[in-house]
């Protein structure tokens, strides 16, 4: 996955004005390095998504990776689901990400089809799915768009199907939230990011990434129709929820 990646230095030099963060070519080039140095527990999460897929996949169904970036979760599920006939649909609205994902992901593997689509996830119809993955993607949608996409996913799932929703979260108490933000910054510093890089990246994200509490996410998933919601993974202020359709 790292064969075509580079070291992330996007925010290493002082910028006169910090633009809103975008998943453009400059980010796509360094994305594996960026995500692993920025999101605690990311590689473990991706591997465990493959394990969950084994438990919940329904043969002959579709598996969606919404906001797939370079396709790490799709690749993990392909590895764990060898021999299971299903169709993968990986979607991202960044052309740069999709272009690089085409190099990294096989078009077919032991009877398993992989379709890569460059589109907004709101414009993709979810159909006959048993597993849907949305890693750190909902947080980039405006608050008033979030329920609708979850309802669309719910409607497109088979009975017993699941949504794996991974998000950066806000803690309910301000003091607690600030403590976890500081711990996250320490994690990034331990991975080689400077105070300048951390500060400029935070400024780039603050208008486009809107985190919410676990309770807000859980209540919205229940409102969308899911029968149960469990927090199955957490590392600092990054969590993954497992929502199942009855």
C-alpha contacts under 8 A as a table, 3 or more apart, distances in Angstrom:
res1	aa1	res2	aa2	distance
1	X	4	X	7.49
1	X	5	X	7.92
1	X	32	X	7.36
1	X	72	X	7.64
1	X	104	X	6.88
2	X	5	X	5.04
2	X	32	X	6.23
2	X	33	X	7.77
4	X	29	X	7.47
5	X	29	X	5.63
5	X	30	X	5.20
5	X	31	X	7.01
5	X	32	X	6.34
5	X	33	X	6.98
6	X	29	X	6.22
6	X	30	X	4.76
6	X	33	X	6.79
7	X	30	X	5.82
7	X	33	X	5.93
7	X	34	X	7.66
8	X	30	X	5.21
8	X	31	X	7.56
8	X	33	X	6.13
8	X	34	X	5.67
9	X	12	X	4.99
10	X	13	X	7.70
10	X	26	X	7.59
10	X	27	X	7.78
10	X	197	X	8.00
11	X	14	X	7.23
11	X	15	X	7.72
11	X	196	X	7.35
11	X	197	X	4.79
11	X	198	X	7.90
11	X	200	X	6.18
11	X	201	X	6.53
12	X	194	X	7.45
12	X	196	X	6.77
12	X	197	X	5.25
13	X	196	X	7.73
13	X	197	X	7.71
14	X	196	X	7.32
15	X	18	X	6.03
15	X	200	X	7.95
18	X	200	X	6.62
18	X	203	X	6.71
18	X	204	X	5.86
19	X	204	X	5.71
20	X	203	X	7.69
20	X	204	X	4.48
20	X	205	X	6.19
20	X	207	X	6.89
20	X	208	X	6.83
21	X	201	X	7.80
21	X	204	X	4.84
21	X	205	X	5.47
21	X	208	X	7.07
22	X	27	X	7.62
23	X	26	X	7.80
23	X	27	X	5.58
23	X	28	X	6.61
23	X	94	X	6.13
23	X	96	X	7.75
23	X	97	X	7.53
24	X	27	X	5.41
24	X	28	X	6.17
24	X	94	X	6.62
24	X	95	X	7.88
24	X	96	X	6.05
24	X	97	X	7.66
25	X	28	X	4.93
25	X	29	X	6.14
25	X	96	X	5.16
25	X	97	X	7.49
26	X	29	X	5.43
26	X	30	X	6.95
27	X	30	X	5.46
27	X	31	X	5.56
28	X	31	X	5.01
28	X	70	X	7.84
28	X	96	X	6.10
28	X	97	X	5.52
28	X	100	X	7.58
30	X	33	X	5.59
30	X	34	X	6.01
31	X	34	X	4.86
31	X	35	X	5.88
31	X	70	X	7.99
32	X	35	X	5.45
32	X	36	X	6.18
33	X	36	X	5.46
33	X	37	X	6.10
34	X	37	X	5.36
34	X	38	X	5.87
35	X	38	X	5.06
35	X	39	X	5.58
35	X	42	X	7.29
36	X	39	X	5.73
36	X	40	X	7.12
36	X	41	X	7.90
36	X	42	X	6.05
36	X	43	X	7.00
37	X	40	X	7.36
37	X	188	X	6.14
37	X	191	X	5.62
38	X	187	X	7.65
38	X	188	X	5.74
39	X	42	X	5.62
39	X	238	X	7.41
40	X	184	X	7.81
40	X	187	X	7.33
40	X	235	X	6.04
40	X	236	X	7.15
40	X	238	X	7.34
41	X	44	X	5.38
41	X	45	X	6.11
41	X	235	X	6.04
42	X	45	X	5.07
42	X	46	X	6.23
43	X	46	X	5.19
43	X	47	X	6.30
44	X	47	X	5.22
44	X	48	X	6.16
45	X	48	X	5.15
45	X	49	X	6.20
45	X	233	X	7.52
46	X	49	X	5.17
46	X	50	X	6.87
46	X	72	X	6.83
46	X	73	X	5.44
46	X	76	X	6.52
47	X	50	X	5.40
47	X	51	X	6.80
47	X	73	X	7.65
47	X	76	X	5.87
48	X	51	X	4.80
48	X	52	X	6.20
49	X	52	X	5.03
49	X	53	X	6.12
49	X	73	X	6.77
49	X	76	X	7.16
49	X	77	X	6.86
49	X	164	X	7.91
50	X	53	X	5.03
50	X	54	X	6.53
50	X	73	X	7.23
50	X	76	X	5.09
50	X	77	X	4.14
50	X	78	X	7.60
50	X	79	X	7.37
50	X	80	X	5.44
50	X	81	X	7.54
51	X	54	X	5.32
51	X	55	X	6.78
51	X	77	X	7.59
51	X	80	X	6.62
52	X	55	X	5.14
52	X	56	X	6.33
53	X	56	X	5.24
53	X	57	X	5.37
53	X	77	X	6.33
53	X	80	X	7.69
53	X	81	X	7.44
53	X	131	X	6.76
54	X	57	X	5.78
54	X	77	X	7.88
54	X	80	X	6.62
54	X	81	X	6.13
56	X	130	X	6.93
56	X	131	X	6.91
56	X	160	X	7.76
56	X	161	X	6.74
56	X	162	X	7.12
57	X	61	X	7.53
57	X	63	X	7.94
57	X	130	X	5.53
57	X	131	X	6.14
57	X	161	X	7.61
58	X	61	X	5.69
58	X	86	X	7.92
58	X	130	X	5.77
59	X	84	X	6.25
59	X	85	X	5.57
59	X	86	X	5.84
60	X	85	X	5.57
60	X	86	X	4.77
60	X	87	X	7.32
61	X	85	X	7.92
61	X	86	X	5.23
61	X	87	X	6.45
61	X	128	X	5.73
61	X	129	X	5.42
61	X	130	X	5.95
62	X	86	X	5.65
62	X	87	X	4.65
62	X	88	X	5.77
62	X	89	X	7.17
62	X	127	X	7.33
62	X	128	X	5.88
62	X	129	X	4.42
62	X	130	X	6.23
62	X	131	X	7.15
63	X	86	X	7.18
63	X	87	X	6.12
63	X	88	X	4.79
63	X	89	X	6.14
63	X	129	X	5.65
63	X	130	X	6.26
63	X	131	X	4.94
63	X	132	X	5.71
63	X	133	X	7.93
64	X	88	X	5.90
64	X	89	X	4.78
64	X	90	X	5.81
64	X	91	X	7.65
64	X	126	X	7.81
64	X	129	X	7.20
64	X	131	X	6.50
64	X	132	X	4.66
64	X	133	X	6.09
65	X	68	X	5.28
65	X	71	X	7.73
65	X	73	X	7.12
65	X	74	X	6.42
65	X	88	X	7.65
65	X	89	X	6.25
65	X	90	X	4.61
65	X	91	X	6.17
65	X	132	X	6.05
65	X	133	X	4.81
65	X	134	X	6.12
66	X	90	X	6.10
66	X	91	X	5.03
66	X	92	X	6.53
66	X	121	X	6.31
66	X	132	X	7.39
66	X	133	X	6.06
66	X	134	X	4.99
66	X	135	X	7.45
66	X	137	X	7.49
67	X	90	X	7.54
67	X	91	X	5.58
67	X	92	X	4.57
67	X	93	X	7.33
67	X	121	X	7.11
67	X	134	X	6.27
67	X	135	X	6.84
67	X	136	X	7.82
67	X	137	X	5.64
68	X	71	X	4.96
68	X	72	X	7.32
68	X	73	X	7.27
68	X	74	X	7.59
68	X	90	X	5.71
68	X	91	X	5.62
68	X	92	X	5.53
68	X	134	X	7.64
68	X	135	X	7.54
69	X	72	X	7.63
69	X	91	X	7.98
69	X	92	X	6.09
69	X	94	X	7.62
69	X	97	X	5.26
69	X	98	X	6.85
69	X	101	X	7.29
70	X	97	X	5.57
70	X	98	X	6.65
70	X	100	X	6.37
70	X	101	X	4.50
70	X	104	X	7.45
71	X	74	X	5.14
71	X	75	X	6.04
71	X	90	X	7.06
71	X	101	X	5.85
71	X	104	X	7.66
71	X	105	X	7.01
72	X	75	X	5.11
72	X	76	X	6.20
73	X	76	X	5.00
73	X	77	X	6.19
73	X	133	X	7.79
74	X	77	X	5.17
74	X	78	X	6.07
74	X	88	X	7.47
74	X	90	X	7.16
75	X	78	X	5.04
75	X	79	X	6.24
75	X	105	X	6.66
76	X	79	X	5.16
76	X	80	X	6.35
77	X	80	X	5.08
77	X	81	X	5.79
78	X	81	X	5.19
78	X	82	X	6.14
78	X	109	X	7.84
79	X	82	X	5.85
81	X	84	X	5.48
82	X	109	X	7.79
82	X	110	X	6.99
83	X	110	X	6.14
83	X	111	X	7.47
84	X	111	X	7.90
84	X	112	X	7.30
85	X	110	X	7.94
85	X	111	X	5.90
85	X	112	X	5.44
86	X	111	X	7.77
86	X	112	X	5.43
86	X	113	X	6.92
87	X	112	X	5.73
87	X	113	X	4.84
87	X	114	X	6.11
87	X	115	X	7.80
88	X	112	X	7.37
88	X	113	X	5.94
88	X	114	X	4.60
88	X	115	X	6.04
89	X	114	X	5.99
89	X	115	X	4.83
89	X	116	X	6.08
89	X	117	X	7.33
90	X	114	X	7.43
90	X	115	X	6.13
90	X	116	X	4.91
90	X	117	X	6.18
91	X	98	X	7.94
91	X	116	X	5.99
91	X	117	X	4.80
91	X	118	X	5.90
91	X	119	X	6.45
91	X	120	X	7.64
91	X	121	X	6.62
92	X	95	X	7.57
92	X	97	X	7.20
92	X	98	X	6.55
92	X	117	X	6.58
92	X	118	X	5.22
92	X	119	X	5.77
92	X	120	X	6.53
92	X	121	X	6.97
93	X	98	X	7.99
93	X	118	X	5.06
93	X	119	X	4.46
93	X	120	X	4.94
93	X	121	X	7.37
94	X	97	X	5.27
94	X	98	X	6.37
94	X	118	X	6.60
94	X	119	X	7.75
95	X	98	X	5.12
95	X	99	X	6.01
95	X	118	X	6.08
96	X	99	X	5.22
96	X	100	X	6.45
97	X	100	X	5.35
97	X	101	X	6.05
98	X	101	X	4.87
98	X	102	X	6.19
98	X	116	X	6.91
98	X	117	X	7.33
98	X	118	X	6.32
99	X	102	X	5.40
99	X	103	X	7.20
100	X	103	X	5.42
100	X	104	X	6.67
101	X	104	X	5.00
101	X	105	X	5.87
102	X	105	X	5.50
102	X	106	X	7.48
102	X	107	X	7.98
102	X	116	X	7.28
103	X	106	X	7.70
105	X	114	X	7.87
106	X	109	X	6.60
106	X	114	X	7.02
107	X	113	X	6.29
107	X	114	X	5.12
107	X	115	X	7.03
108	X	111	X	6.53
108	X	112	X	5.34
108	X	113	X	4.61
108	X	114	X	5.73
109	X	112	X	4.99
109	X	113	X	6.75
119	X	123	X	6.78
119	X	124	X	7.30
120	X	123	X	5.47
120	X	124	X	7.06
121	X	124	X	5.31
121	X	149	X	7.95
122	X	125	X	7.86
122	X	149	X	6.17
125	X	152	X	7.62
125	X	156	X	7.65
126	X	129	X	6.87
126	X	152	X	6.73
126	X	153	X	5.87
126	X	155	X	7.64
126	X	156	X	4.66
126	X	157	X	7.39
127	X	156	X	4.48
127	X	157	X	6.71
128	X	156	X	5.81
128	X	157	X	5.80
128	X	158	X	5.85
129	X	132	X	6.93
129	X	156	X	6.04
129	X	157	X	4.57
129	X	158	X	5.72
129	X	161	X	6.90
130	X	157	X	5.64
130	X	158	X	5.54
130	X	159	X	7.90
130	X	160	X	7.28
130	X	161	X	4.21
130	X	162	X	6.19
131	X	157	X	7.50
131	X	161	X	5.77
131	X	162	X	5.08
131	X	163	X	6.01
131	X	164	X	7.68
132	X	153	X	7.54
132	X	162	X	6.29
132	X	163	X	4.71
132	X	164	X	6.20
133	X	163	X	5.82
133	X	164	X	4.77
133	X	165	X	6.26
134	X	137	X	5.96
134	X	138	X	7.17
134	X	163	X	7.52
134	X	164	X	6.15
134	X	165	X	5.05
134	X	166	X	6.30
135	X	138	X	7.78
135	X	164	X	7.63
135	X	165	X	5.94
135	X	166	X	4.57
135	X	167	X	6.55
136	X	139	X	6.18
136	X	140	X	7.78
136	X	165	X	7.68
136	X	166	X	5.37
136	X	167	X	4.68
136	X	168	X	6.72
137	X	140	X	5.61
137	X	141	X	7.32
137	X	166	X	7.87
137	X	167	X	7.33
138	X	141	X	5.39
138	X	146	X	6.63
138	X	167	X	7.28
139	X	142	X	7.73
139	X	167	X	6.55
139	X	168	X	7.36
139	X	209	X	5.43
139	X	210	X	5.47
139	X	211	X	5.84
139	X	212	X	7.98
140	X	208	X	5.79
140	X	209	X	4.91
140	X	210	X	6.61
141	X	145	X	6.30
141	X	146	X	6.48
141	X	208	X	7.94
141	X	209	X	7.84
142	X	145	X	5.47
142	X	146	X	6.79
142	X	210	X	7.77
143	X	146	X	5.59
143	X	210	X	7.91
144	X	147	X	7.08
145	X	148	X	5.74
145	X	149	X	6.76
146	X	149	X	5.57
146	X	150	X	6.50
147	X	150	X	5.20
147	X	151	X	6.15
147	X	220	X	6.45
147	X	221	X	7.77
147	X	224	X	6.59
148	X	151	X	5.07
148	X	152	X	6.19
148	X	224	X	7.94
149	X	152	X	5.00
149	X	153	X	6.25
150	X	153	X	5.06
150	X	154	X	6.12
150	X	221	X	6.80
150	X	224	X	6.01
151	X	154	X	4.99
151	X	155	X	6.15
151	X	224	X	4.78
151	X	225	X	7.11
152	X	155	X	5.20
152	X	156	X	6.28
153	X	156	X	5.14
153	X	157	X	6.32
153	X	163	X	7.74
154	X	157	X	5.39
154	X	224	X	6.83
154	X	225	X	6.67
154	X	226	X	6.91
154	X	245	X	7.02
157	X	160	X	7.93
157	X	161	X	5.49
157	X	162	X	7.31
157	X	245	X	7.31
158	X	161	X	5.22
158	X	245	X	7.59
159	X	245	X	5.66
159	X	246	X	5.49
160	X	244	X	6.22
160	X	245	X	5.09
160	X	246	X	5.26
161	X	244	X	5.83
161	X	245	X	5.52
161	X	246	X	7.80
162	X	242	X	6.77
162	X	243	X	5.54
162	X	244	X	4.42
162	X	245	X	6.26
163	X	241	X	7.97
163	X	242	X	5.97
163	X	243	X	5.14
163	X	244	X	6.45
164	X	240	X	6.71
164	X	241	X	5.78
164	X	242	X	4.92
164	X	243	X	6.52
165	X	240	X	5.44
165	X	241	X	5.08
165	X	242	X	6.54
165	X	243	X	7.73
166	X	238	X	7.36
166	X	239	X	5.62
166	X	240	X	3.95
166	X	241	X	6.19
167	X	211	X	7.53
167	X	238	X	5.81
167	X	239	X	5.59
167	X	240	X	6.29
168	X	211	X	5.91
168	X	212	X	7.77
168	X	237	X	5.84
168	X	238	X	4.38
168	X	239	X	6.37
169	X	211	X	4.94
169	X	212	X	5.17
169	X	213	X	5.38
169	X	214	X	6.64
169	X	237	X	5.45
169	X	238	X	5.91
169	X	239	X	6.96
170	X	177	X	6.06
170	X	211	X	5.45
170	X	212	X	4.99
170	X	213	X	4.84
170	X	214	X	7.73
170	X	237	X	7.02
171	X	174	X	7.03
171	X	176	X	6.19
171	X	177	X	4.49
171	X	180	X	7.94
171	X	212	X	7.82
171	X	213	X	5.70
171	X	214	X	7.86
171	X	237	X	7.57
172	X	176	X	7.38
172	X	177	X	6.84
172	X	213	X	6.22
173	X	176	X	5.22
173	X	177	X	6.01
174	X	177	X	4.98
174	X	178	X	6.12
175	X	178	X	5.23
175	X	179	X	6.26
176	X	179	X	5.12
176	X	180	X	6.41
177	X	180	X	5.30
177	X	181	X	6.22
178	X	181	X	4.97
178	X	182	X	6.14
179	X	182	X	5.16
179	X	183	X	6.27
180	X	183	X	4.91
180	X	184	X	6.10
180	X	236	X	6.28
180	X	237	X	6.08
181	X	184	X	5.03
181	X	185	X	6.28
181	X	237	X	7.30
182	X	185	X	5.03
182	X	186	X	6.24
183	X	186	X	4.96
183	X	187	X	6.22
183	X	236	X	7.38
184	X	187	X	4.97
184	X	188	X	6.41
184	X	236	X	6.83
184	X	237	X	7.39
185	X	188	X	5.06
185	X	189	X	6.20
185	X	198	X	7.01
186	X	189	X	4.98
186	X	190	X	6.07
187	X	190	X	5.11
187	X	191	X	6.43
188	X	191	X	5.00
188	X	192	X	6.58
188	X	193	X	5.58
188	X	198	X	7.51
189	X	192	X	5.14
189	X	193	X	4.76
189	X	194	X	6.09
189	X	195	X	7.39
190	X	193	X	7.31
193	X	197	X	6.00
193	X	198	X	6.56
194	X	197	X	5.16
194	X	198	X	6.27
195	X	198	X	5.13
195	X	199	X	6.04
196	X	199	X	5.16
196	X	200	X	6.07
197	X	200	X	5.30
197	X	201	X	5.96
198	X	201	X	5.27
198	X	202	X	6.09
199	X	202	X	5.16
199	X	203	X	6.32
200	X	203	X	5.06
200	X	204	X	6.21
201	X	204	X	5.00
201	X	205	X	6.26
202	X	205	X	5.20
202	X	206	X	5.98
203	X	206	X	5.38
203	X	207	X	7.82
204	X	207	X	7.19
204	X	208	X	7.81
205	X	208	X	5.34
205	X	209	X	5.47
206	X	209	X	5.80
206	X	210	X	7.18
207	X	210	X	7.26
212	X	216	X	6.33
212	X	217	X	6.92
213	X	216	X	5.23
213	X	217	X	6.47
214	X	217	X	5.18
214	X	218	X	6.08
215	X	218	X	5.03
215	X	219	X	6.03
216	X	219	X	5.29
216	X	220	X	6.19
217	X	220	X	5.23
217	X	221	X	6.24
218	X	221	X	5.16
218	X	222	X	6.30
218	X	229	X	6.18
218	X	241	X	7.97
219	X	222	X	5.13
219	X	223	X	6.11
220	X	223	X	4.87
220	X	224	X	6.13
221	X	224	X	4.99
221	X	225	X	6.63
221	X	226	X	5.88
221	X	229	X	7.28
221	X	243	X	7.08
222	X	225	X	5.19
222	X	226	X	4.92
222	X	227	X	6.53
222	X	228	X	6.99
222	X	229	X	7.33
223	X	226	X	7.31
225	X	245	X	7.37
226	X	229	X	7.23
226	X	243	X	6.13
226	X	244	X	5.61
226	X	245	X	4.87
226	X	246	X	7.08
227	X	243	X	7.46
227	X	244	X	5.96
227	X	245	X	5.43
227	X	246	X	5.55
228	X	243	X	5.78
228	X	244	X	5.68
228	X	245	X	7.41
229	X	241	X	6.61
229	X	242	X	5.59
229	X	243	X	4.41
229	X	244	X	6.67
230	X	241	X	5.55
230	X	242	X	5.15
230	X	243	X	6.54
231	X	234	X	7.47
231	X	239	X	7.15
231	X	240	X	6.05
231	X	241	X	4.50
231	X	242	X	6.31
232	X	239	X	7.89
232	X	240	X	6.10
232	X	241	X	5.80
232	X	242	X	6.40
233	X	239	X	5.57
233	X	240	X	5.10
233	X	241	X	7.09
234	X	237	X	7.22
234	X	238	X	5.70
234	X	239	X	4.19
234	X	240	X	6.35
235	X	238	X	5.39
235	X	239	X	6.41
236	X	239	X	7.88
